[in-house]
Structures are given as C-alpha cells and as structure tokens.
Amino acid sequence: MEAFSYSVSHDLRAPLRHIEGFVEILRATSPTLDPDSRSHLETIAAAAKQMGRLIDDLLTFSRTARAELTKTAVPLTTLTQSIIREMEADCQDRQVEWCSAICPP
C-alpha cells in the first residue's frame, strides 16, 4: 500500500506542479485579465493546493499501516464544522441542510 501510494503521489505531483506553474505564469504575464478570468485562475490555484494536501494525506494514510494504533479523542463538533466550511464553496448554488447527530458509544 505504501509503495503504491508513493508511486501514485509522485505521478500526480508532476502535472500538479505544471498546473501551479502555468497559473503563476498567467498571473505574472497577464496583469490586465478581466475579473472573471482572474477568479478562474484563483479557483485553479486553490484546487491545485487542495490536491497537493490530498496527496500528502494519501501518503500519511499509507504509512499508518506500519504505525501502532493509539486511541485518541476526536472533537466531533469541531471536525464537523470544519468539513461544512470546506464544503460550503461547492454548495453555493444549492440549498443544503446540514444536520449531524452524535450518538453516545
């Protein structure tokens, strides 16, 4: 699993670096871009950063197979609020009702 994840992450990082590099070139060489185009570039840049974080998380997850398991308390309310904040941008054009129910163990 770890070798597979390392290989996949390596293969994904090269095109991701290209995307980030081209965004920076466009930002630097096109100072007169209209607001919509600038917004699209910002969206691309943010998505590339998020993909980089997901790749890092994939590598971290793949290493858990070797790690000893430890029990840890997780603040579910904080985690839930964080996930909702991340998802809000994708849900702007939709009516979404968030509800969570935490059941005791």
C-alpha positions, 0 to 999 in steps of 0.5 A: 500500500505504501509503495503504491501510494508513493508511486501514485503521489509522485505521478500526480505531483508532476502535472500538479506542479505544471498546473501551479506553474502555468497559473503563476505564469498567467498571473505574472504575464497577464496583469490586465485579465478581466475579473472573471478570468482572474477568479478562474485562475484563483479557483485553479490555484486553490484546487491545485493546493487542495490536491497537493494536501490530498496527496500528502494525506494519501501518503500519511494514510499509507504509512499508518499501516506500519504505525501502532494504533493509539486511541485518541479523542476526536472533537466531533463538533469541531471536525464537523464544522470544519468539513461544512466550511470546506464544503460550503464553496461547492454548495453555493448554488444549492440549498443544503441542510446540514444536520449531524447527530452524535450518538453516545458509544 
